[in-house]
Amino acid sequence: MNVRKFLATTVVLTVIGGAAAGCSGETNNNAAGDNKDAGAVKQEVTLNYRTEPGALDVSKTTQIAGFTVLNAVGEGLYRMNKDNKAEPALAKDMPKVSADGKTYTITLRDGVTYSDGTPVKAQDFVYSFQRSVDPATKALYSFMVAWVKGGADVQKAKTPEEVEAKKKEMGVKAIDDKTLEITLERPIPFFTEQLSFLTFFPQRQDVVEKFGNKNGADAESVIGAGPFKLEKWAHEQQLVLVKNDKYWDKDNVKLEKVTLNIVKEESTGLNLFQTGASDLQVISADNIGLWEGKPEYVLQPELSSWYIKLNEKNVPAFANKKVRQALGMAIDNKAYIETVMGKGPVPATGFVPNGTSDGNGNEFRKSAGDLMPKFDPEKAKALLKEGLAELGLQSLPNFTIQVDDHNTGPKSVEFIVAQWKQNLSVDVTAQPLPHKLRVDNENNHKYQASVSGWGADYNDPMTFLDMWITGGEFNDVDWSNPEYDKLITAAQNELDKAKRAQYMVDAEKILLQEMPILPNYFRALSWVKSTKIDGMLFPPYGVEFELKWASVK
């Protein structure tokens, strides 16, 4: 997700990466699926893909759909395996880490190349990191690369000359073509895992400069060093991946072709799945009961939080805490899940989702407890009345709430708008939009309210909590709280794991008291997948699916 993974705004989004399934065009019962000789089966799958992934640019991608495709066509020094542990990928072995935990020395494998045969060099990582923190790139994930020593200085540079000078001082060095040295500002215990995230993938300077602003916009400009190549990209229609015969681990990649067909409607996608025209489809409340308990049914827990954003600058009334609290307490999240999503998601008890480590050997949610204000229409009415009085208003002005226009998006916003009307007598206009436009509006702070979600980029509360610091790249609600900022900064610099965990608990308490965002649920996805597919991974964070080890039986 930000990896961070900006998840598509509704449950729908996840569908996107969806997962693979059986042979393209084959029915679920055809003879090929029963053939025990893998060589007799076409290693091809067709997936229903929910939305355009946006530009497949390592520095600029912010959507989980883009993360997922880039993870298939690209690769970093490490790759997350089926146990969600980092294992060597383009790197020859695990990093050598200095005693102070700040310097990582990593050696590349012999003979690793991009899909066009060009060798991968340590300098490609140096260029990638420097490009991401260069303010001219406008990379929203630059904050993550700024963990590298001197990265923040590049971000703050005012002139092109100063930027280039500060880049040379960054703590990322190519000792030679195969040896990379990375020095961090401070120890980060999960940094090896983070090096598997796409923001830390290598980039070719010649490719980026050749395509300029169009880098990653079409198949010809997407050149990676991963298991697959992007052979075709018919925008809003289809993406086709084929096996990369230059990949260092090609012998362990079984799939020869992956077709991602963009299918926005769940009913259409499910029909395609049932007729064998596709092999995987995400399903929601209306269909879970029909599939639960069958071998095709897959439940995928996620480290993701779904919520409503309230932009304080575009709707001045949202700057009042009581107004925000009222809007949050007027939504019955349990009924929301039952009505819209069905099995899997659970009501939010905070912002950081269940299953997230606290970095100190415990689960954060258990340490922090249930911080979410309870559904209470009467108290919500009283809070709204008090808040409006403080603002000198008789009623809350009408505002617009945007949402993804596919899958459960329209149904989600319909439920939310109805709750606010019923419990607060507040009129709100629903605005379903294409996923890319909804995300662009958020990134550019051009919305009033938005149904959104965030998936973990790494298993630590900070991937959720540092979003809301004053002026942060993803703080598009424009909320600011000095005490919150102080706690997050303290946690970022604290070496004592227990103290660090407590700082983050205290920060989340402020977030849930102030309610600049209204948490709704922690997501888990339900899928139907062809039983002919082996080795398909559905990670709880980072990407929607992993195809490297998938095959058709």
Disulfide bonds with the S-S distance in Angstrom:
none
